[in-house]
Amino acid sequence: MTNQPDVHDRPNGNCFELGDVTQTRGSRTVLTNLSVNLPEGELIALIGPSGAGKTSLLRLLNRLDDPTSGEVRFRGNPLSAYSVRSIRRRIGFVFQAPTMFPGTVADNLLTAHSLGRNRNESMADGRTHEVLRLVELDDDYSSRNSSELSGGEKQRVALARAL
């Protein structure tokens, strides 16, 4: 087992730092020498035309992809020092086309909860209702079948799952 970095070590207040990151897909370079700091607790918007590299950048942040060159750091540590599983337990994403797990909305939220570090089942039910309220869905959504949700409802459940 590898020694995972201490995720509480934030020497400069940045959640992510990208240093001279280049990313290629096949023969196409989608990011070239990108250097940017993403501060902890900030709301960041990525805007740009199709093909500008927005999704490629986001895929680097939870190790769906690794950079072709350069370095991505998470809370002061090289992202590559974390196992893929470890980093994905700390970083949630909501993609443009949300995917629901089979079962109810509660099943979807409890699946995410079971992957986290705090797996206390007595807290899970209360947290389920809390995140539903945060995304402005009523508590009765927890018993709804996830395959019967509208696109917007699925997006909200995906956001609640990430939270």
Phi and psi in radians as a Rosetta constraint file:
Dihedral C 1 N 2 CA 2 C 2 CIRCULARHARMONIC -1.429 0.35
Dihedral N 2 CA 2 C 2 N 3 CIRCULARHARMONIC 2.657 0.35
Dihedral C 2 N 3 CA 3 C 3 CIRCULARHARMONIC -1.403 0.35
Dihedral N 3 CA 3 C 3 N 4 CIRCULARHARMONIC 1.950 0.35
Dihedral C 3 N 4 CA 4 C 4 CIRCULARHARMONIC -1.373 0.35
Dihedral N 4 CA 4 C 4 N 5 CIRCULARHARMONIC 2.457 0.35
Dihedral C 4 N 5 CA 5 C 5 CIRCULARHARMONIC -1.082 0.35
Dihedral N 5 CA 5 C 5 N 6 CIRCULARHARMONIC 2.731 0.35
Dihedral C 5 N 6 CA 6 C 6 CIRCULARHARMONIC -1.314 0.35
Dihedral N 6 CA 6 C 6 N 7 CIRCULARHARMONIC 1.957 0.35
Dihedral C 6 N 7 CA 7 C 7 CIRCULARHARMONIC -1.241 0.35
Dihedral N 7 CA 7 C 7 N 8 CIRCULARHARMONIC -0.147 0.35
Dihedral C 7 N 8 CA 8 C 8 CIRCULARHARMONIC -1.543 0.35
Dihedral N 8 CA 8 C 8 N 9 CIRCULARHARMONIC -0.089 0.35
Dihedral C 8 N 9 CA 9 C 9 CIRCULARHARMONIC -1.392 0.35
Dihedral N 9 CA 9 C 9 N 10 CIRCULARHARMONIC 1.768 0.35
Dihedral C 9 N 10 CA 10 C 10 CIRCULARHARMONIC -2.166 0.35
Dihedral N 10 CA 10 C 10 N 11 CIRCULARHARMONIC 1.340 0.35
Dihedral C 10 N 11 CA 11 C 11 CIRCULARHARMONIC -1.103 0.35
Dihedral N 11 CA 11 C 11 N 12 CIRCULARHARMONIC -0.460 0.35
Dihedral C 11 N 12 CA 12 C 12 CIRCULARHARMONIC -2.214 0.35
Dihedral N 12 CA 12 C 12 N 13 CIRCULARHARMONIC 0.165 0.35
Dihedral C 12 N 13 CA 13 C 13 CIRCULARHARMONIC 1.390 0.35
Dihedral N 13 CA 13 C 13 N 14 CIRCULARHARMONIC 0.085 0.35
Dihedral C 13 N 14 CA 14 C 14 CIRCULARHARMONIC -1.625 0.35
Dihedral N 14 CA 14 C 14 N 15 CIRCULARHARMONIC 2.362 0.35
Dihedral C 14 N 15 CA 15 C 15 CIRCULARHARMONIC -1.301 0.35
Dihedral N 15 CA 15 C 15 N 16 CIRCULARHARMONIC -0.862 0.35
Dihedral C 15 N 16 CA 16 C 16 CIRCULARHARMONIC -2.230 0.35
Dihedral N 16 CA 16 C 16 N 17 CIRCULARHARMONIC 2.556 0.35
Dihedral C 16 N 17 CA 17 C 17 CIRCULARHARMONIC -2.343 0.35
Dihedral N 17 CA 17 C 17 N 18 CIRCULARHARMONIC 2.265 0.35
Dihedral C 17 N 18 CA 18 C 18 CIRCULARHARMONIC -2.003 0.35
Dihedral N 18 CA 18 C 18 N 19 CIRCULARHARMONIC 2.219 0.35
Dihedral C 18 N 19 CA 19 C 19 CIRCULARHARMONIC -2.101 0.35
Dihedral N 19 CA 19 C 19 N 20 CIRCULARHARMONIC 1.954 0.35
Dihedral C 19 N 20 CA 20 C 20 CIRCULARHARMONIC 0.876 0.35
Dihedral N 20 CA 20 C 20 N 21 CIRCULARHARMONIC 0.788 0.35
Dihedral C 20 N 21 CA 21 C 21 CIRCULARHARMONIC -1.409 0.35
Dihedral N 21 CA 21 C 21 N 22 CIRCULARHARMONIC 2.252 0.35
Dihedral C 21 N 22 CA 22 C 22 CIRCULARHARMONIC -2.115 0.35
Dihedral N 22 CA 22 C 22 N 23 CIRCULARHARMONIC 2.408 0.35
Dihedral C 22 N 23 CA 23 C 23 CIRCULARHARMONIC -2.319 0.35
Dihedral N 23 CA 23 C 23 N 24 CIRCULARHARMONIC 2.263 0.35
Dihedral C 23 N 24 CA 24 C 24 CIRCULARHARMONIC -2.084 0.35
Dihedral N 24 CA 24 C 24 N 25 CIRCULARHARMONIC 2.591 0.35
Dihedral C 24 N 25 CA 25 C 25 CIRCULARHARMONIC -2.167 0.35
Dihedral N 25 CA 25 C 25 N 26 CIRCULARHARMONIC 1.877 0.35
Dihedral C 25 N 26 CA 26 C 26 CIRCULARHARMONIC 1.126 0.35
Dihedral N 26 CA 26 C 26 N 27 CIRCULARHARMONIC -2.163 0.35
Dihedral C 26 N 27 CA 27 C 27 CIRCULARHARMONIC -1.678 0.35
Dihedral N 27 CA 27 C 27 N 28 CIRCULARHARMONIC 0.031 0.35
Dihedral C 27 N 28 CA 28 C 28 CIRCULARHARMONIC -1.777 0.35
Dihedral N 28 CA 28 C 28 N 29 CIRCULARHARMONIC 2.234 0.35
Dihedral C 28 N 29 CA 29 C 29 CIRCULARHARMONIC -1.538 0.35
Dihedral N 29 CA 29 C 29 N 30 CIRCULARHARMONIC 2.125 0.35
Dihedral C 29 N 30 CA 30 C 30 CIRCULARHARMONIC -1.810 0.35
Dihedral N 30 CA 30 C 30 N 31 CIRCULARHARMONIC -0.398 0.35
Dihedral C 30 N 31 CA 31 C 31 CIRCULARHARMONIC -2.354 0.35
Dihedral N 31 CA 31 C 31 N 32 CIRCULARHARMONIC 2.335 0.35
Dihedral C 31 N 32 CA 32 C 32 CIRCULARHARMONIC -2.206 0.35
Dihedral N 32 CA 32 C 32 N 33 CIRCULARHARMONIC 2.006 0.35
Dihedral C 32 N 33 CA 33 C 33 CIRCULARHARMONIC 0.834 0.35
Dihedral N 33 CA 33 C 33 N 34 CIRCULARHARMONIC 0.813 0.35
Dihedral C 33 N 34 CA 34 C 34 CIRCULARHARMONIC -1.362 0.35
Dihedral N 34 CA 34 C 34 N 35 CIRCULARHARMONIC 2.201 0.35
Dihedral C 34 N 35 CA 35 C 35 CIRCULARHARMONIC -2.219 0.35
Dihedral N 35 CA 35 C 35 N 36 CIRCULARHARMONIC 2.122 0.35
Dihedral C 35 N 36 CA 36 C 36 CIRCULARHARMONIC -2.735 0.35
Dihedral N 36 CA 36 C 36 N 37 CIRCULARHARMONIC 2.559 0.35
Dihedral C 36 N 37 CA 37 C 37 CIRCULARHARMONIC -1.917 0.35
Dihedral N 37 CA 37 C 37 N 38 CIRCULARHARMONIC 2.314 0.35
Dihedral C 37 N 38 CA 38 C 38 CIRCULARHARMONIC -1.975 0.35
Dihedral N 38 CA 38 C 38 N 39 CIRCULARHARMONIC 1.787 0.35
Dihedral C 38 N 39 CA 39 C 39 CIRCULARHARMONIC -1.134 0.35
Dihedral N 39 CA 39 C 39 N 40 CIRCULARHARMONIC 2.579 0.35
Dihedral C 39 N 40 CA 40 C 40 CIRCULARHARMONIC -1.049 0.35
Dihedral N 40 CA 40 C 40 N 41 CIRCULARHARMONIC 2.334 0.35
Dihedral C 40 N 41 CA 41 C 41 CIRCULARHARMONIC 1.398 0.35
Dihedral N 41 CA 41 C 41 N 42 CIRCULARHARMONIC 0.055 0.35
Dihedral C 41 N 42 CA 42 C 42 CIRCULARHARMONIC -1.615 0.35
Dihedral N 42 CA 42 C 42 N 43 CIRCULARHARMONIC 2.640 0.35
Dihedral C 42 N 43 CA 43 C 43 CIRCULARHARMONIC -1.678 0.35
Dihedral N 43 CA 43 C 43 N 44 CIRCULARHARMONIC 2.118 0.35
Dihedral C 43 N 44 CA 44 C 44 CIRCULARHARMONIC -2.080 0.35
Dihedral N 44 CA 44 C 44 N 45 CIRCULARHARMONIC 2.369 0.35
Dihedral C 44 N 45 CA 45 C 45 CIRCULARHARMONIC -1.981 0.35
Dihedral N 45 CA 45 C 45 N 46 CIRCULARHARMONIC 2.309 0.35
Dihedral C 45 N 46 CA 46 C 46 CIRCULARHARMONIC -1.825 0.35
Dihedral N 46 CA 46 C 46 N 47 CIRCULARHARMONIC 2.078 0.35
Dihedral C 46 N 47 CA 47 C 47 CIRCULARHARMONIC -2.240 0.35
Dihedral N 47 CA 47 C 47 N 48 CIRCULARHARMONIC 2.613 0.35
Dihedral C 47 N 48 CA 48 C 48 CIRCULARHARMONIC 2.870 0.35
Dihedral N 48 CA 48 C 48 N 49 CIRCULARHARMONIC 2.929 0.35
Dihedral C 48 N 49 CA 49 C 49 CIRCULARHARMONIC -1.232 0.35
Dihedral N 49 CA 49 C 49 N 50 CIRCULARHARMONIC 2.880 0.35
Dihedral C 49 N 50 CA 50 C 50 CIRCULARHARMONIC -0.968 0.35
Dihedral N 50 CA 50 C 50 N 51 CIRCULARHARMONIC 2.383 0.35
Dihedral C 50 N 51 CA 51 C 51 CIRCULARHARMONIC 1.491 0.35
Dihedral N 51 CA 51 C 51 N 52 CIRCULARHARMONIC 0.077 0.35
Dihedral C 51 N 52 CA 52 C 52 CIRCULARHARMONIC -1.363 0.35
Dihedral N 52 CA 52 C 52 N 53 CIRCULARHARMONIC -0.246 0.35
Dihedral C 52 N 53 CA 53 C 53 CIRCULARHARMONIC 1.886 0.35
Dihedral N 53 CA 53 C 53 N 54 CIRCULARHARMONIC 0.166 0.35
Dihedral C 53 N 54 CA 54 C 54 CIRCULARHARMONIC -1.062 0.35
Dihedral N 54 CA 54 C 54 N 55 CIRCULARHARMONIC -0.896 0.35
Dihedral C 54 N 55 CA 55 C 55 CIRCULARHARMONIC -1.156 0.35
Dihedral N 55 CA 55 C 55 N 56 CIRCULARHARMONIC -0.659 0.35
Dihedral C 55 N 56 CA 56 C 56 CIRCULARHARMONIC -1.055 0.35
Dihedral N 56 CA 56 C 56 N 57 CIRCULARHARMONIC -0.725 0.35
Dihedral C 56 N 57 CA 57 C 57 CIRCULARHARMONIC -1.093 0.35
Dihedral N 57 CA 57 C 57 N 58 CIRCULARHARMONIC -0.824 0.35
Dihedral C 57 N 58 CA 58 C 58 CIRCULARHARMONIC -1.104 0.35
Dihedral N 58 CA 58 C 58 N 59 CIRCULARHARMONIC -0.634 0.35
Dihedral C 58 N 59 CA 59 C 59 CIRCULARHARMONIC -1.118 0.35
Dihedral N 59 CA 59 C 59 N 60 CIRCULARHARMONIC -0.473 0.35
Dihedral C 59 N 60 CA 60 C 60 CIRCULARHARMONIC -1.257 0.35
Dihedral N 60 CA 60 C 60 N 61 CIRCULARHARMONIC -0.503 0.35
Dihedral C 60 N 61 CA 61 C 61 CIRCULARHARMONIC -1.295 0.35
Dihedral N 61 CA 61 C 61 N 62 CIRCULARHARMONIC -0.370 0.35
Dihedral C 61 N 62 CA 62 C 62 CIRCULARHARMONIC -2.178 0.35
Dihedral N 62 CA 62 C 62 N 63 CIRCULARHARMONIC 0.414 0.35
Dihedral C 62 N 63 CA 63 C 63 CIRCULARHARMONIC 1.108 0.35
Dihedral N 63 CA 63 C 63 N 64 CIRCULARHARMONIC 0.529 0.35
Dihedral C 63 N 64 CA 64 C 64 CIRCULARHARMONIC -1.149 0.35
Dihedral N 64 CA 64 C 64 N 65 CIRCULARHARMONIC -0.516 0.35
Dihedral C 64 N 65 CA 65 C 65 CIRCULARHARMONIC -2.396 0.35
Dihedral N 65 CA 65 C 65 N 66 CIRCULARHARMONIC 2.718 0.35
Dihedral C 65 N 66 CA 66 C 66 CIRCULARHARMONIC -1.911 0.35
Dihedral N 66 CA 66 C 66 N 67 CIRCULARHARMONIC 2.619 0.35
Dihedral C 66 N 67 CA 67 C 67 CIRCULARHARMONIC -1.146 0.35
Dihedral N 67 CA 67 C 67 N 68 CIRCULARHARMONIC 2.612 0.35
Dihedral C 67 N 68 CA 68 C 68 CIRCULARHARMONIC -1.156 0.35
Dihedral N 68 CA 68 C 68 N 69 CIRCULARHARMONIC -0.699 0.35
Dihedral C 68 N 69 CA 69 C 69 CIRCULARHARMONIC -2.659 0.35
Dihedral N 69 CA 69 C 69 N 70 CIRCULARHARMONIC 2.875 0.35
Dihedral C 69 N 70 CA 70 C 70 CIRCULARHARMONIC 1.587 0.35
Dihedral N 70 CA 70 C 70 N 71 CIRCULARHARMONIC -3.028 0.35
Dihedral C 70 N 71 CA 71 C 71 CIRCULARHARMONIC -2.387 0.35
Dihedral N 71 CA 71 C 71 N 72 CIRCULARHARMONIC 2.445 0.35
Dihedral C 71 N 72 CA 72 C 72 CIRCULARHARMONIC -1.938 0.35
Dihedral N 72 CA 72 C 72 N 73 CIRCULARHARMONIC 2.256 0.35
Dihedral C 72 N 73 CA 73 C 73 CIRCULARHARMONIC -2.037 0.35
Dihedral N 73 CA 73 C 73 N 74 CIRCULARHARMONIC 2.500 0.35
Dihedral C 73 N 74 CA 74 C 74 CIRCULARHARMONIC -2.108 0.35
Dihedral N 74 CA 74 C 74 N 75 CIRCULARHARMONIC 2.053 0.35
Dihedral C 74 N 75 CA 75 C 75 CIRCULARHARMONIC 0.889 0.35
Dihedral N 75 CA 75 C 75 N 76 CIRCULARHARMONIC 0.728 0.35
Dihedral C 75 N 76 CA 76 C 76 CIRCULARHARMONIC 1.544 0.35
Dihedral N 76 CA 76 C 76 N 77 CIRCULARHARMONIC -0.103 0.35
Dihedral C 76 N 77 CA 77 C 77 CIRCULARHARMONIC -1.984 0.35
Dihedral N 77 CA 77 C 77 N 78 CIRCULARHARMONIC 2.576 0.35
Dihedral C 77 N 78 CA 78 C 78 CIRCULARHARMONIC -1.016 0.35
Dihedral N 78 CA 78 C 78 N 79 CIRCULARHARMONIC 2.259 0.35
Dihedral C 78 N 79 CA 79 C 79 CIRCULARHARMONIC -1.035 0.35
Dihedral N 79 CA 79 C 79 N 80 CIRCULARHARMONIC -0.556 0.35
Dihedral C 79 N 80 CA 80 C 80 CIRCULARHARMONIC -1.175 0.35
Dihedral N 80 CA 80 C 80 N 81 CIRCULARHARMONIC -0.251 0.35
Dihedral C 80 N 81 CA 81 C 81 CIRCULARHARMONIC -1.333 0.35
Dihedral N 81 CA 81 C 81 N 82 CIRCULARHARMONIC -0.285 0.35
Dihedral C 81 N 82 CA 82 C 82 CIRCULARHARMONIC -1.619 0.35
Dihedral N 82 CA 82 C 82 N 83 CIRCULARHARMONIC 2.505 0.35
Dihedral C 82 N 83 CA 83 C 83 CIRCULARHARMONIC -1.183 0.35
Dihedral N 83 CA 83 C 83 N 84 CIRCULARHARMONIC 2.701 0.35
Dihedral C 83 N 84 CA 84 C 84 CIRCULARHARMONIC -1.005 0.35
Dihedral N 84 CA 84 C 84 N 85 CIRCULARHARMONIC -0.776 0.35
Dihedral C 84 N 85 CA 85 C 85 CIRCULARHARMONIC -1.076 0.35
Dihedral N 85 CA 85 C 85 N 86 CIRCULARHARMONIC -0.757 0.35
Dihedral C 85 N 86 CA 86 C 86 CIRCULARHARMONIC -1.090 0.35
Dihedral N 86 CA 86 C 86 N 87 CIRCULARHARMONIC -0.784 0.35
Dihedral C 86 N 87 CA 87 C 87 CIRCULARHARMONIC -1.221 0.35
Dihedral N 87 CA 87 C 87 N 88 CIRCULARHARMONIC -0.624 0.35
Dihedral C 87 N 88 CA 88 C 88 CIRCULARHARMONIC -1.252 0.35
Dihedral N 88 CA 88 C 88 N 89 CIRCULARHARMONIC -0.349 0.35
Dihedral C 88 N 89 CA 89 C 89 CIRCULARHARMONIC -1.312 0.35
Dihedral N 89 CA 89 C 89 N 90 CIRCULARHARMONIC -0.337 0.35
Dihedral C 89 N 90 CA 90 C 90 CIRCULARHARMONIC -1.781 0.35
Dihedral N 90 CA 90 C 90 N 91 CIRCULARHARMONIC -0.318 0.35
Dihedral C 90 N 91 CA 91 C 91 CIRCULARHARMONIC -2.208 0.35
Dihedral N 91 CA 91 C 91 N 92 CIRCULARHARMONIC 2.066 0.35
Dihedral C 91 N 92 CA 92 C 92 CIRCULARHARMONIC -1.842 0.35
Dihedral N 92 CA 92 C 92 N 93 CIRCULARHARMONIC 2.542 0.35
Dihedral C 92 N 93 CA 93 C 93 CIRCULARHARMONIC -2.238 0.35
Dihedral N 93 CA 93 C 93 N 94 CIRCULARHARMONIC 2.582 0.35
Dihedral C 93 N 94 CA 94 C 94 CIRCULARHARMONIC -2.083 0.35
Dihedral N 94 CA 94 C 94 N 95 CIRCULARHARMONIC 1.976 0.35
Dihedral C 94 N 95 CA 95 C 95 CIRCULARHARMONIC -1.491 0.35
Dihedral N 95 CA 95 C 95 N 96 CIRCULARHARMONIC 2.868 0.35
Dihedral C 95 N 96 CA 96 C 96 CIRCULARHARMONIC -1.000 0.35
Dihedral N 96 CA 96 C 96 N 97 CIRCULARHARMONIC -0.734 0.35
Dihedral C 96 N 97 CA 97 C 97 CIRCULARHARMONIC -1.906 0.35
Dihedral N 97 CA 97 C 97 N 98 CIRCULARHARMONIC 1.666 0.35
Dihedral C 97 N 98 CA 98 C 98 CIRCULARHARMONIC -1.173 0.35
Dihedral N 98 CA 98 C 98 N 99 CIRCULARHARMONIC 2.508 0.35
Dihedral C 98 N 99 CA 99 C 99 CIRCULARHARMONIC -1.921 0.35
Dihedral N 99 CA 99 C 99 N 100 CIRCULARHARMONIC 2.262 0.35
Dihedral C 99 N 100 CA 100 C 100 CIRCULARHARMONIC -1.721 0.35
Dihedral N 100 CA 100 C 100 N 101 CIRCULARHARMONIC 2.502 0.35
Dihedral C 100 N 101 CA 101 C 101 CIRCULARHARMONIC -1.355 0.35
Dihedral N 101 CA 101 C 101 N 102 CIRCULARHARMONIC 2.706 0.35
Dihedral C 101 N 102 CA 102 C 102 CIRCULARHARMONIC -1.073 0.35
Dihedral N 102 CA 102 C 102 N 103 CIRCULARHARMONIC 2.617 0.35
Dihedral C 102 N 103 CA 103 C 103 CIRCULARHARMONIC 1.896 0.35
Dihedral N 103 CA 103 C 103 N 104 CIRCULARHARMONIC -2.731 0.35
Dihedral C 103 N 104 CA 104 C 104 CIRCULARHARMONIC -1.515 0.35
Dihedral N 104 CA 104 C 104 N 105 CIRCULARHARMONIC 3.007 0.35
Dihedral C 104 N 105 CA 105 C 105 CIRCULARHARMONIC -1.048 0.35
Dihedral N 105 CA 105 C 105 N 106 CIRCULARHARMONIC -0.744 0.35
Dihedral C 105 N 106 CA 106 C 106 CIRCULARHARMONIC -1.050 0.35
Dihedral N 106 CA 106 C 106 N 107 CIRCULARHARMONIC -0.716 0.35
Dihedral C 106 N 107 CA 107 C 107 CIRCULARHARMONIC -1.019 0.35
Dihedral N 107 CA 107 C 107 N 108 CIRCULARHARMONIC -0.731 0.35
Dihedral C 107 N 108 CA 108 C 108 CIRCULARHARMONIC -1.087 0.35
Dihedral N 108 CA 108 C 108 N 109 CIRCULARHARMONIC -0.766 0.35
Dihedral C 108 N 109 CA 109 C 109 CIRCULARHARMONIC -1.251 0.35
Dihedral N 109 CA 109 C 109 N 110 CIRCULARHARMONIC -0.641 0.35
Dihedral C 109 N 110 CA 110 C 110 CIRCULARHARMONIC -1.239 0.35
Dihedral N 110 CA 110 C 110 N 111 CIRCULARHARMONIC -0.514 0.35
Dihedral C 110 N 111 CA 111 C 111 CIRCULARHARMONIC -1.084 0.35
Dihedral N 111 CA 111 C 111 N 112 CIRCULARHARMONIC -0.809 0.35
Dihedral C 111 N 112 CA 112 C 112 CIRCULARHARMONIC -1.098 0.35
Dihedral N 112 CA 112 C 112 N 113 CIRCULARHARMONIC -0.727 0.35
Dihedral C 112 N 113 CA 113 C 113 CIRCULARHARMONIC -1.060 0.35
Dihedral N 113 CA 113 C 113 N 114 CIRCULARHARMONIC -0.689 0.35
Dihedral C 113 N 114 CA 114 C 114 CIRCULARHARMONIC -1.178 0.35
Dihedral N 114 CA 114 C 114 N 115 CIRCULARHARMONIC -0.352 0.35
Dihedral C 114 N 115 CA 115 C 115 CIRCULARHARMONIC -1.457 0.35
Dihedral N 115 CA 115 C 115 N 116 CIRCULARHARMONIC -0.296 0.35
Dihedral C 115 N 116 CA 116 C 116 CIRCULARHARMONIC -1.304 0.35
Dihedral N 116 CA 116 C 116 N 117 CIRCULARHARMONIC 3.071 0.35
Dihedral C 116 N 117 CA 117 C 117 CIRCULARHARMONIC -1.340 0.35
Dihedral N 117 CA 117 C 117 N 118 CIRCULARHARMONIC -0.574 0.35
Dihedral C 117 N 118 CA 118 C 118 CIRCULARHARMONIC -1.733 0.35
Dihedral N 118 CA 118 C 118 N 119 CIRCULARHARMONIC 1.792 0.35
Dihedral C 118 N 119 CA 119 C 119 CIRCULARHARMONIC -1.820 0.35
Dihedral N 119 CA 119 C 119 N 120 CIRCULARHARMONIC 0.498 0.35
Dihedral C 119 N 120 CA 120 C 120 CIRCULARHARMONIC -1.184 0.35
Dihedral N 120 CA 120 C 120 N 121 CIRCULARHARMONIC 1.929 0.35
Dihedral C 120 N 121 CA 121 C 121 CIRCULARHARMONIC -1.124 0.35
Dihedral N 121 CA 121 C 121 N 122 CIRCULARHARMONIC -0.560 0.35
Dihedral C 121 N 122 CA 122 C 122 CIRCULARHARMONIC -1.158 0.35
Dihedral N 122 CA 122 C 122 N 123 CIRCULARHARMONIC -0.494 0.35
Dihedral C 122 N 123 CA 123 C 123 CIRCULARHARMONIC -1.425 0.35
Dihedral N 123 CA 123 C 123 N 124 CIRCULARHARMONIC -0.403 0.35
Dihedral C 123 N 124 CA 124 C 124 CIRCULARHARMONIC -1.063 0.35
Dihedral N 124 CA 124 C 124 N 125 CIRCULARHARMONIC -0.780 0.35
Dihedral C 124 N 125 CA 125 C 125 CIRCULARHARMONIC -1.119 0.35
Dihedral N 125 CA 125 C 125 N 126 CIRCULARHARMONIC -0.775 0.35
Dihedral C 125 N 126 CA 126 C 126 CIRCULARHARMONIC -1.113 0.35
Dihedral N 126 CA 126 C 126 N 127 CIRCULARHARMONIC -0.679 0.35
Dihedral C 126 N 127 CA 127 C 127 CIRCULARHARMONIC -1.182 0.35
Dihedral N 127 CA 127 C 127 N 128 CIRCULARHARMONIC -0.634 0.35
Dihedral C 127 N 128 CA 128 C 128 CIRCULARHARMONIC -1.010 0.35
Dihedral N 128 CA 128 C 128 N 129 CIRCULARHARMONIC -0.848 0.35
Dihedral C 128 N 129 CA 129 C 129 CIRCULARHARMONIC -1.166 0.35
Dihedral N 129 CA 129 C 129 N 130 CIRCULARHARMONIC -0.634 0.35
Dihedral C 129 N 130 CA 130 C 130 CIRCULARHARMONIC -1.094 0.35
Dihedral N 130 CA 130 C 130 N 131 CIRCULARHARMONIC -0.830 0.35
Dihedral C 130 N 131 CA 131 C 131 CIRCULARHARMONIC -1.248 0.35
Dihedral N 131 CA 131 C 131 N 132 CIRCULARHARMONIC -0.535 0.35
Dihedral C 131 N 132 CA 132 C 132 CIRCULARHARMONIC -1.087 0.35
Dihedral N 132 CA 132 C 132 N 133 CIRCULARHARMONIC -0.738 0.35
Dihedral C 132 N 133 CA 133 C 133 CIRCULARHARMONIC -1.131 0.35
Dihedral N 133 CA 133 C 133 N 134 CIRCULARHARMONIC -0.662 0.35
Dihedral C 133 N 134 CA 134 C 134 CIRCULARHARMONIC -1.076 0.35
Dihedral N 134 CA 134 C 134 N 135 CIRCULARHARMONIC -0.569 0.35
Dihedral C 134 N 135 CA 135 C 135 CIRCULARHARMONIC -1.721 0.35
Dihedral N 135 CA 135 C 135 N 136 CIRCULARHARMONIC 0.244 0.35
Dihedral C 135 N 136 CA 136 C 136 CIRCULARHARMONIC 1.069 0.35
Dihedral N 136 CA 136 C 136 N 137 CIRCULARHARMONIC 0.774 0.35
Dihedral C 136 N 137 CA 137 C 137 CIRCULARHARMONIC -2.043 0.35
Dihedral N 137 CA 137 C 137 N 138 CIRCULARHARMONIC 2.431 0.35
Dihedral C 137 N 138 CA 138 C 138 CIRCULARHARMONIC -1.189 0.35
Dihedral N 138 CA 138 C 138 N 139 CIRCULARHARMONIC 2.743 0.35
Dihedral C 138 N 139 CA 139 C 139 CIRCULARHARMONIC -1.004 0.35
Dihedral N 139 CA 139 C 139 N 140 CIRCULARHARMONIC -0.525 0.35
Dihedral C 139 N 140 CA 140 C 140 CIRCULARHARMONIC -1.165 0.35
Dihedral N 140 CA 140 C 140 N 141 CIRCULARHARMONIC -0.228 0.35
Dihedral C 140 N 141 CA 141 C 141 CIRCULARHARMONIC -1.130 0.35
Dihedral N 141 CA 141 C 141 N 142 CIRCULARHARMONIC -0.430 0.35
Dihedral C 141 N 142 CA 142 C 142 CIRCULARHARMONIC -1.040 0.35
Dihedral N 142 CA 142 C 142 N 143 CIRCULARHARMONIC -0.496 0.35
Dihedral C 142 N 143 CA 143 C 143 CIRCULARHARMONIC -1.654 0.35
Dihedral N 143 CA 143 C 143 N 144 CIRCULARHARMONIC -0.032 0.35
Dihedral C 143 N 144 CA 144 C 144 CIRCULARHARMONIC -1.334 0.35
Dihedral N 144 CA 144 C 144 N 145 CIRCULARHARMONIC 2.541 0.35
Dihedral C 144 N 145 CA 145 C 145 CIRCULARHARMONIC -1.243 0.35
Dihedral N 145 CA 145 C 145 N 146 CIRCULARHARMONIC 2.204 0.35
Dihedral C 145 N 146 CA 146 C 146 CIRCULARHARMONIC -1.122 0.35
Dihedral N 146 CA 146 C 146 N 147 CIRCULARHARMONIC -0.448 0.35
Dihedral C 146 N 147 CA 147 C 147 CIRCULARHARMONIC -1.301 0.35
Dihedral N 147 CA 147 C 147 N 148 CIRCULARHARMONIC -0.222 0.35
Dihedral C 147 N 148 CA 148 C 148 CIRCULARHARMONIC -1.756 0.35
Dihedral N 148 CA 148 C 148 N 149 CIRCULARHARMONIC 0.124 0.35
Dihedral C 148 N 149 CA 149 C 149 CIRCULARHARMONIC -1.418 0.35
Dihedral N 149 CA 149 C 149 N 150 CIRCULARHARMONIC 2.669 0.35
Dihedral C 149 N 150 CA 150 C 150 CIRCULARHARMONIC -1.267 0.35
Dihedral N 150 CA 150 C 150 N 151 CIRCULARHARMONIC 2.972 0.35
Dihedral C 150 N 151 CA 151 C 151 CIRCULARHARMONIC -1.033 0.35
Dihedral N 151 CA 151 C 151 N 152 CIRCULARHARMONIC -0.754 0.35
Dihedral C 151 N 152 CA 152 C 152 CIRCULARHARMONIC -1.162 0.35
Dihedral N 152 CA 152 C 152 N 153 CIRCULARHARMONIC -0.662 0.35
Dihedral C 152 N 153 CA 153 C 153 CIRCULARHARMONIC -1.158 0.35
Dihedral N 153 CA 153 C 153 N 154 CIRCULARHARMONIC -0.704 0.35
Dihedral C 153 N 154 CA 154 C 154 CIRCULARHARMONIC -1.079 0.35
Dihedral N 154 CA 154 C 154 N 155 CIRCULARHARMONIC -0.689 0.35
Dihedral C 154 N 155 CA 155 C 155 CIRCULARHARMONIC -1.091 0.35
Dihedral N 155 CA 155 C 155 N 156 CIRCULARHARMONIC -0.726 0.35
Dihedral C 155 N 156 CA 156 C 156 CIRCULARHARMONIC -1.180 0.35
Dihedral N 156 CA 156 C 156 N 157 CIRCULARHARMONIC -0.686 0.35
Dihedral C 156 N 157 CA 157 C 157 CIRCULARHARMONIC -1.144 0.35
Dihedral N 157 CA 157 C 157 N 158 CIRCULARHARMONIC -0.712 0.35
Dihedral C 157 N 158 CA 158 C 158 CIRCULARHARMONIC -1.075 0.35
Dihedral N 158 CA 158 C 158 N 159 CIRCULARHARMONIC -0.698 0.35
Dihedral C 158 N 159 CA 159 C 159 CIRCULARHARMONIC -1.143 0.35
Dihedral N 159 CA 159 C 159 N 160 CIRCULARHARMONIC -0.772 0.35
Dihedral C 159 N 160 CA 160 C 160 CIRCULARHARMONIC -1.063 0.35
Dihedral N 160 CA 160 C 160 N 161 CIRCULARHARMONIC -0.696 0.35
Dihedral C 160 N 161 CA 161 C 161 CIRCULARHARMONIC -1.110 0.35
Dihedral N 161 CA 161 C 161 N 162 CIRCULARHARMONIC -0.704 0.35
Dihedral C 161 N 162 CA 162 C 162 CIRCULARHARMONIC -1.153 0.35
Dihedral N 162 CA 162 C 162 N 163 CIRCULARHARMONIC -0.654 0.35
